[in-house]
Amino acid sequence: MTTPPDPRPADPSGTASSSSVSPGAPSAAPAHPPTPSGLATERGNAAAPTEVGAMFDQISGVYDPMNLVISAFQEPRWRRRAVAFAGLKPGGRAIDIASGTGKVAADLHASAAPGGEVLGVDISPGMIGIARQRFAGRPGLAYVVGDAMALPAEDDRFDAATIAFGMRNLPDYTRGFSEMARVVRPGGRVVCLEIARPRSRLARVMRWWFDRIVPLIGKVAGQGGAYAYLVRSVQSYPAPERIAEVMREAGLVGVRWIGMSGGIVTIHVGTVPPREG
C-alpha cells in the first residue's frame, strides 16, 4: 500500500505545526485550547475538526485507560465485534477512520493477515504519534494524520472502512459516510461503532453512569472539559434509526445495526453498491 504523505508541515520539534506567529504578535498561546461544546447541528458536530483534533491531542496520554474505565471494561469486546463485521479476509485491505491510538486498525490488520494492508487515519497528531509508536514494524499497517471529510485515499481502494467512537465528532455525518463509501470497493463494507442513547432499564443505569460519573472521572484525570464534551456529544448524536437513514443517504445499501451491552453502543453496517456506469 502506498502510504499518503503526512500532511503536517515539518517542524524541528517533531510535532505538528498549526500556525505561524508574525513579528510583534504575542508569542504565548493558551496551555489548553478551548474545549468544543459537544453540541450538534442538523448535519453533524458543531465544532470545527481542528478544535476536535486539538482536544484529542490534549487527552491522548490518558485516552486508552479512560476508555476502559468509562466503558466498564467492555471496549475491547465492542471493538472485536466491529472488526468482525468488517469481514476482512487474508490479504484484505481496510481503512480505519478516527483511528485514535490505533487499536481498531491493528485488529483489522491482524484479521487480514497474512498480506493485509490497513491504513489508520486521524485528525489528531498526538493520537497518531501514539499509534505509530505502539504498532511500529508491522508491514502493511500505516497511520497518517488526515481529515475524515477528505480521506487521503483513492476511490475503491479498500475492502472495508471502519469508524469507532468517531462519527459523532464529525461536522457532517453524511459526508463522513460518503467518504468511507467512496474509498471502499463495490461489495465492501462500511462499519460504524458508536455510543447510543437506548431506553431499556439497563440503559437507564448506564446513562446515569455515563452522564454523571464519566465527567467526574475526567476531572480526576485532569481532563474534565474533554470528558464533559464526550457526554454532550453523545447526547447530541442521532438515534440509531436516523444513523441508518444517513448511511442510506450516503449511498450505502443493506444497512443494518445491532445494539450491545443493553444498547449502550450500536454497530451499523452497510454495503457499497455497484458504481453507476
Steps between C-alpha positions, in 0.01 A plus 500: 500500500628841409484708815370853438741770612451636848327835444668667797773749413844416624582628846835467676329392820335207327145623566238641266526866416154657511571869463767759446566805715571831329765733638369707785204271568460345846698178514328343798219257417244356739624186675176328404285604204131558568304175525234454229142515622398151390177639355380410152348667196254327267796367303743396772725617781495879539875521569763552232718192436809695608341567840414133544851398394659736751283359778603143416864605491449621855352172630707257290710394799200386706272391216544123518470447878206742511325304224528183703365660816208690349395197293505276812778306323270410209685698232723210382194280447317772307809561288545131413136475391532803272815358343321169438220683316760649263532150357865522399668196346874423491663752270209743539528877519323735743500860616417602856368854546547697825756232577616655827777298662470238227340197665219443250740533207739254665217250555395538137859440393514181707175373347634566148827313559696385318550768239234744617528877470335743745513877519404685819398866459447754778495879517699502827880487460526404868285192451675399179839537669397249766364259238818516292718434801283222639462307175831576331658229288183337369522478119180617337377700799535879472363803684462851359359832615200578282148638483199267493325755277767447228664162550858463371420203276382435146159363401425127548831444678381290794284198580363663816492828690442530873445780748481437876376771738584766245193568287341729762813721481459570127344826377300323229385142559378448143826619351693281743313190387523611136877526526519155656282360220714675237822328605341154534452278196150392392387214721726614785376598844477819703484443877420760768534426873359778716353577842120513499217630723280192553180489706515164676516463880866398485564794272361742759765379744768529235384850406519608862856367517592665174336838564596545864808290575702528179550880535613448860753237390617743234557768763704257710710429192547874448283504186160605630418721201578232243288237671214743552522547121479122461171488691349792308608359163325171580185683610499690168564195280203373296306185587605173330203519263612841377861388455372214283315760288816709472693197378239438231512868403877455459432225244542188714263205465400208722542722807441327832604545861524316829514623858747372758516521880133586533513725196753744646700459178389418147680354202366612162602310186435599139617372162638703209281436193626461143615830348268651244647477151 
